[in-house]
């Protein structure tokens, strides 16, 4: 499979703290069967998590060199997980945040426990400027846990959803596990990610069986595991709910 979301660019957010930790985790992920992944460090305005593109790129190249030295069978791409802001477009223009692999696709997150206002306006501005927002781990937000079908409003706006597959293993709790199952049954999740920070211990065969039980559409599962990831990396369109 291919992983759209992890925190293995070392030393710039609450994820991996060193090259050595990143290499160890990448080896575990490669053994699991992940051979392509996007590094998505947090970007939060007016916080210590605000590394700009120039510095991210330098760290990224350093990590790539170490991956090559260690002969790890994994391809890495660069992006961000951007904390929701009204300034998406300005931050992209100012080279503060990275779209995924330089594509139109932007991974972002909402406040976890707050009902943030004005989200539609900011996201429509992002979309009208030619970008495609991807919402990280929708199964974890209070707003969707309380009203699961609220996610459809964002889908119809043009937002795509990236679920954390550890949610299926119960990492974040029973309610979160139930919600990601519901979204996969509905076919609303377009990508999976590990959201790896410091630990990675999962069973791929078990994950694959769970996915096929939840949704019998083979093409959907194939796109969930690999196809849509490839489209993002190549900056190709993805079918959206309208």
C-alpha positions as CSV (number, residue, x, y, z in Angstrom):
1,X,0.0,0.0,0.0
2,X,0.9,3.7,-0.1
3,X,0.8,6.1,2.8
4,X,-0.3,9.7,2.3
5,X,0.3,10.9,5.8
6,X,3.2,10.5,8.3
7,X,5.5,12.6,10.5
8,X,8.9,11.3,9.7
9,X,10.7,14.4,8.6
10,X,12.9,14.7,11.7
11,X,13.0,17.4,14.3
12,X,10.4,19.9,13.0
13,X,7.1,18.7,14.6
14,X,5.9,16.2,17.2
15,X,6.9,13.3,15.1
16,X,10.3,11.7,14.6
17,X,13.1,13.5,16.5
18,X,16.1,12.3,14.5
19,X,17.3,10.8,11.3
20,X,18.0,7.6,13.1
21,X,14.4,7.3,14.4
22,X,13.0,8.1,10.9
23,X,15.2,5.4,9.3
24,X,14.1,2.8,11.9
25,X,10.4,3.6,11.3
26,X,10.9,3.6,7.5
27,X,12.4,0.1,7.8
28,X,9.4,-1.1,9.7
29,X,7.0,0.5,7.3
30,X,8.8,-1.1,4.3
31,X,8.6,-4.5,6.0
32,X,4.9,-3.9,6.4
33,X,4.5,-3.4,2.7
34,X,4.5,0.4,2.4
35,X,6.8,1.3,-0.5
36,X,5.7,4.9,-1.1
37,X,4.8,7.6,1.4
38,X,4.4,11.3,1.8
39,X,6.1,13.1,4.6
40,X,3.6,15.6,6.0
41,X,5.1,17.6,8.9
42,X,2.6,19.8,10.7
43,X,2.4,23.4,9.7
44,X,0.7,25.6,12.3
45,X,0.8,29.3,11.9
46,X,2.2,31.3,14.8
47,X,3.7,28.2,16.4
48,X,7.0,26.4,16.6
49,X,5.7,24.1,13.8
50,X,6.3,26.4,11.0
51,X,9.3,25.2,9.0
52,X,9.2,26.7,5.5
53,X,9.7,24.9,2.2
54,X,13.4,25.7,1.9
55,X,14.3,24.2,5.2
56,X,11.9,21.3,4.7
57,X,13.5,20.5,1.4
58,X,17.0,20.5,3.0
59,X,15.8,18.0,5.6
60,X,14.0,15.9,3.0
61,X,17.2,15.6,0.9
62,X,19.2,14.6,3.9
63,X,16.7,11.9,4.7
64,X,16.7,10.7,1.1
65,X,20.4,10.2,1.2
66,X,20.2,8.1,4.4
67,X,17.4,6.0,2.9
68,X,19.6,5.3,-0.1
69,X,22.6,4.4,2.1
70,X,20.4,2.0,4.1
71,X,19.0,0.4,0.9
72,X,15.4,0.8,2.1
73,X,12.9,0.0,-0.6
74,X,10.7,3.0,-0.2
75,X,10.0,6.2,-2.3
76,X,9.4,9.4,-0.4
77,X,7.5,12.6,-1.3
78,X,7.2,15.9,0.5
79,X,4.1,17.7,1.7
80,X,2.6,19.2,4.8
81,X,-0.3,18.6,7.2
82,X,-1.5,22.2,7.4
83,X,-3.6,23.2,10.5
84,X,-6.7,24.9,9.2
85,X,-6.2,28.5,8.2
86,X,-7.8,31.2,6.2
87,X,-4.5,31.8,4.6
88,X,-3.9,28.6,2.6
89,X,-3.3,30.4,-0.7
90,X,-1.0,33.0,0.7
91,X,1.1,30.4,2.5
92,X,1.5,28.4,-0.7
93,X,2.4,31.5,-2.7
94,X,4.9,32.5,0.0
95,X,6.5,29.0,-0.1
96,X,5.7,28.4,3.5
97,X,3.7,25.3,3.0
98,X,4.1,22.4,0.6
99,X,1.4,20.9,-1.5
100,X,1.9,17.1,-2.0
101,X,4.8,16.6,-4.3
102,X,4.3,20.0,-5.8
103,X,0.8,19.0,-7.0
104,X,-2.6,20.7,-6.6
105,X,-3.3,18.6,-3.6
106,X,-3.1,20.1,-0.1
107,X,-3.4,18.0,3.1
108,X,-4.9,19.8,6.0
109,X,-6.5,19.2,9.4
110,X,-9.2,20.8,11.5
111,X,-9.0,21.6,15.2
112,X,-9.7,18.3,16.9
113,X,-12.2,19.3,19.5
114,X,-13.6,22.6,18.3
115,X,-16.4,23.6,15.9
116,X,-14.3,26.0,13.9
117,X,-16.4,28.6,12.0
118,X,-15.8,29.8,8.4
119,X,-14.3,26.6,7.1
120,X,-16.3,26.6,3.9
121,X,-15.3,30.0,2.8
122,X,-11.6,29.3,3.3
123,X,-11.7,26.0,1.5
124,X,-13.7,27.4,-1.4
125,X,-11.1,30.1,-1.8
126,X,-8.4,27.3,-1.9
127,X,-10.4,25.4,-4.5
128,X,-11.2,28.4,-6.6
129,X,-7.4,29.0,-6.8
130,X,-6.9,25.6,-8.4
131,X,-6.0,23.5,-5.4
132,X,-7.7,20.3,-4.1
133,X,-7.9,20.1,-0.3
134,X,-7.6,16.7,1.4
135,X,-8.9,16.5,5.0
136,X,-6.7,14.3,7.3
137,X,-8.3,11.7,9.6
138,X,-12.0,12.9,9.5
139,X,-12.9,10.1,11.9
140,X,-11.1,11.8,14.7
141,X,-13.0,15.2,14.8
142,X,-15.6,16.0,17.3
143,X,-17.8,17.6,14.7
144,X,-18.0,14.4,12.6
145,X,-18.2,12.1,15.6
146,X,-21.3,14.0,16.6
147,X,-22.7,14.3,13.1
148,X,-21.1,11.7,10.8
149,X,-23.0,12.8,7.6
150,X,-21.7,16.4,8.0
151,X,-18.6,15.1,6.1
152,X,-20.8,14.8,2.9
153,X,-21.1,18.6,2.8
154,X,-17.3,18.9,2.5
155,X,-17.2,16.1,-0.1
156,X,-19.7,17.9,-2.3
157,X,-17.7,21.1,-1.9
158,X,-14.7,19.3,-3.5
159,X,-12.8,18.2,-0.4
160,X,-11.3,14.7,-0.3
161,X,-10.9,12.6,2.8
162,X,-7.8,10.7,4.1
163,X,-8.5,8.2,6.8
164,X,-5.9,6.9,9.3
165,X,-5.8,3.1,9.0
166,X,-4.7,2.7,12.6
167,X,-8.2,3.9,13.5
168,X,-9.4,0.5,12.1
169,X,-7.2,-1.2,14.7
170,X,-8.8,0.9,17.5
171,X,-5.8,3.2,18.1
172,X,-7.9,6.4,18.7
173,X,-10.9,4.7,20.4
174,X,-14.1,2.8,19.8
175,X,-16.1,5.7,18.3
176,X,-13.3,6.6,15.9
177,X,-13.1,3.0,14.8
178,X,-16.8,2.9,14.2
179,X,-16.8,6.2,12.2
180,X,-14.0,5.2,9.8
181,X,-15.7,2.0,9.1
182,X,-18.9,3.9,8.3
183,X,-17.0,6.2,5.9
184,X,-15.3,3.3,4.1
185,X,-18.6,1.5,3.7
186,X,-20.0,4.7,2.2
187,X,-17.0,5.0,-0.1
188,X,-16.2,8.5,1.2
189,X,-12.5,7.9,2.1
190,X,-10.2,8.4,-0.8
191,X,-6.8,7.7,0.8
192,X,-5.3,5.9,3.8
193,X,-2.4,7.1,5.9
194,X,-0.6,5.8,8.9
195,X,-0.1,9.2,10.6
196,X,3.0,7.7,12.0
197,X,4.8,9.8,14.6
198,X,6.9,7.4,16.8
199,X,5.5,3.9,16.6
200,X,4.5,1.5,13.8
201,X,3.3,-2.0,14.4
202,X,0.4,-3.3,12.2
203,X,-0.5,-6.3,10.2
204,X,-1.2,-5.6,6.5
205,X,-3.1,-8.8,5.8
206,X,-5.5,-8.0,8.7
207,X,-5.9,-4.5,7.3
208,X,-6.7,-5.7,3.8
209,X,-9.2,-8.2,5.1
210,X,-11.0,-5.5,7.1
211,X,-11.2,-3.2,4.1
212,X,-12.6,-5.9,1.8
213,X,-15.2,-6.8,4.5
214,X,-16.3,-3.2,4.8
215,X,-16.6,-2.4,1.0
216,X,-17.0,-5.1,-1.6
217,X,-16.1,-2.8,-4.5
218,X,-12.6,-4.1,-5.6
219,X,-11.9,-1.0,-7.6
220,X,-12.6,1.2,-4.6
221,X,-10.3,-0.7,-2.4
222,X,-7.5,-0.7,-5.0
223,X,-7.8,3.1,-5.3
224,X,-7.9,3.4,-1.5
225,X,-4.7,1.5,-1.1
226,X,-2.8,2.7,-4.2
227,X,-4.6,4.2,-7.1
228,X,-5.6,7.6,-5.7
229,X,-2.2,8.0,-4.1
230,X,-0.6,7.7,-7.5
231,X,-3.0,10.2,-9.0
232,X,-2.0,12.8,-6.3
233,X,1.7,12.2,-6.9
234,X,1.1,12.6,-10.7
235,X,-1.2,15.6,-10.1
236,X,-4.0,13.8,-11.9
237,X,-7.8,14.2,-11.2
238,X,-9.7,12.0,-8.8
239,X,-13.4,11.4,-9.0
240,X,-15.3,13.4,-6.4
241,X,-18.8,13.2,-4.9
242,X,-21.1,15.8,-6.4
